[in-house]
């Protein structure tokens, strides 16, 4: 589990044969879970100046290779002793968005992100969303897109300062919105009410 708070902007050393190697200050251990641009991956090799992770075929079928190149956001998995900030992030990418508008405000930047409309049910005004691993708040939701307001600190300390029109973004929608929709859909298809055992089974499927 992650929080969506970026710990470092690292750089990709190489990405070949499903193996992604990262140049990073973070001291990882074999088997660690680390989110790379919001994608939960497992450390399989340690380097003097970073670590390598394995990218499954399923992940590669969803996430464009461009998200595993150049500069990337990294966040090690949350420890039980950590202070909980941000929001609950699984590191599972639901869809890829595209930047269609960037507007500079007096003390912030508005980004409008276009997504496949089937994912809009899980993108909630004033709710949480994860963009390339960053925990953010949705301002508005439109017919085929949504608006984010990025404050100067986030803009300057993450890759948002480098994003431009047409860029693709990894998106993880709200965990609880997905759970609720799944529960209600299954309930409509049943004659009996949903039990706690049913909810546990649904939760384990994610």
Secondary structure as GFF3:
##gff-version 3
##sequence-region A 1 206
A	DSSP	beta_strand	8	16	.	.	.	ID=ss1
A	DSSP	beta_strand	19	23	.	.	.	ID=ss2
A	DSSP	beta_strand	33	36	.	.	.	ID=ss3
A	DSSP	beta_strand	39	47	.	.	.	ID=ss4
A	DSSP	beta_strand	50	54	.	.	.	ID=ss5
A	DSSP	alpha_helix	57	62	.	.	.	ID=ss6
A	DSSP	three_ten_helix	65	68	.	.	.	ID=ss7
A	DSSP	beta_strand	71	76	.	.	.	ID=ss8
A	DSSP	beta_strand	95	104	.	.	.	ID=ss9
A	DSSP	beta_strand	108	114	.	.	.	ID=ss10
A	DSSP	three_ten_helix	117	122	.	.	.	ID=ss11
A	DSSP	beta_strand	128	131	.	.	.	ID=ss12
A	DSSP	beta_strand	134	141	.	.	.	ID=ss13
A	DSSP	beta_strand	145	151	.	.	.	ID=ss14
A	DSSP	alpha_helix	152	157	.	.	.	ID=ss15
A	DSSP	three_ten_helix	159	162	.	.	.	ID=ss16
A	DSSP	beta_strand	168	172	.	.	.	ID=ss17
A	DSSP	alpha_helix	175	188	.	.	.	ID=ss18
A	DSSP	alpha_helix	196	204	.	.	.	ID=ss19
###
